[in-house]
């Protein structure tokens, strides 16, 4: 069976891109081979929003060739080594809000158990990328779809990549006043 390399966000398994190799086709490439210094990810809507995922946040896995993943990798995440299609819920349905003192992550639906939504933030006055979870504390008694945590940021334009369970990667720009 033909194989391809799935380049993923290491913390969640969301697929960032894929590649096939004629040589060493049955060996996974290393993160350094495919993204030395970082991986550039652009939003799926063609809005020219580009975020750079640091090399140490990337994992590469060898998976069975799947044309769907090759054409639209951002819609998939690896689960048990296999690509699984996720729901495409673009902002404002899937959203991160930055206000300078806090970060708020919002999902389209309530969750009934604690759920980590990983956010990568770059731009503004940051000298290094921030990668952190926002935990939505859903419980079966009180389901919720969002959470807010402290995050100090200066004024400016930030690029955000949001990695939420069950949803495709969301990439967008957020302004902090």
N, C-alpha and C positions, 0 to 999 in steps of 0.2 A: 504494500500500500504506500502511496506517496505521502510524504511528510512535509510539514512547514514549521517554521519557528514562530511562536506567538510571543510577542514582546508585551509584557504585562506590568502593571503597577503592582509591586511586590506585596503590599499590604492587603490588597483586596482581590487580586487576580483579574482585574479589568484589563481587557486587551487594548493596547495602545496602537499596535500595528503588527503586521506579519511579514515574513520574508521567506522565500524559498531559495535553496542553494543547490546548484548543479553538482558541486563537489561537496563532499561530506553531508550528503542529503539526509543521512540517518543519524546525524549527531546534532545536538542542540548547540547553537552558537552561544558565545558568552555575552554578557551585558556590555563588556568592553568592545567586543567585535561589532556590535550593532549600534551602540550608543555611547561611544567614548566621549566623556565630558557632558553627556545628557542626551535626552531624546526630545525632539521638538514635536509637540502635539498641537494640532489646529482644531478649531471647533468644526463640528460636522455640518454646519449650515453654510459654510463658505464665507463667514464674516471676517476672515483674516485675523481672528484672535488666536494668538500663538502663545503657548506656555511651554516651558522647558522643564521636563521631568529629570531630576538629577540621576546620574548613572547608578548611585547606590540605592535608589528607589525602584530600580528596574529588575525584573527577572525574565529569563528567556526559557521557554519550554517547547519541546518538540511535540507536535500534535498531528493528528491525521489531517490531510489536506481537505479543506472545505472552502469552496468558492465563495460562499456567503460571508465567511470571516475575512477572506482576502479582499472583498469589495467594500465591506462595511465593518471593519474591526471594532470600532467604538461601540457597537451594539452588543458585544459579547464579553463574557468573563469566563475564566477557566474555573471549572468546578470538578474536582476529582480528575484533573488532567484533561478534561474535555471542554470545548467551547459550548457555552450555553447562552442563548440569546436573551437579552434583557429588554425591559420596557424603555422606549425612548420618550422621556418626559422632560422636554426642554424647559428652561426658565420661562415663566415664573412658577410653573408646577413643581419643578425641582430647583431649589434656589439657595444661594448663600447671600447674606446681607452683611456688609461691613460698615460700621459707623465710627470707627476710630478707637472705641473702647471695648467693643464686643463683636463677636461673630455669631450669626444666627443661621442655622441650617434648617431647611424646610423640605419635607417630602410631600408628594402628592396625596399620600394616604397615611392614616394613623398606623402606628406600630404598637403591638401589644407586649413587646419585650424590649429591653434595652438594646439599642442599635447604634453602632458606630458608623458615622458618616465621615469619611476622610476627605480633608480639604488641603489642596496645595495652593499656596498664595505666593505670588511674586510681583515685582513691580514696585510702584510708589517709591519710597525711600529705602526699601529693603536692600541689604547687601547680600543676603542669603535667602534662599527659598524657605518658607515655613510649610511644614507638612505636619498636620495634626488632626486628631479625631475630634468630632463634636458628637457627644453621646446623647441620643434622644432617649429619654428615660421611660419609654412606654411601659405600661403594666396592663395586665388583663382588666384590672379595675378601672384604670384611667388611661386609655389609649391616647396618644398624642402624635402630632406629625412634625414637631419642631423642637429645637433646643437652642439656648443661648449660653455662650461661655465668654469669659473675659479674653480679649485679645487687643493689645495696644498697637495701633498703627497710626502713622502720620497721614496727613492729607495727601491725596494723589490718586492715580489710576492704577488699579491692581488687576492682574490676571488671575483667575481662579479656575482650578480643575476640581470637580466634585465627584467623588467615588462613593456611591451609595448602594447598599445591597439591593438586588432586584431591579436596578435601574442602569441604563447606559451611562457612560461617562458624559458629564456636562461641563463645557468649557465656556467661560464668559468673562466679561469685564465688569468690575465693580468700582464705583467711585467712592472715596472717603472724603467728606467735606472738610 
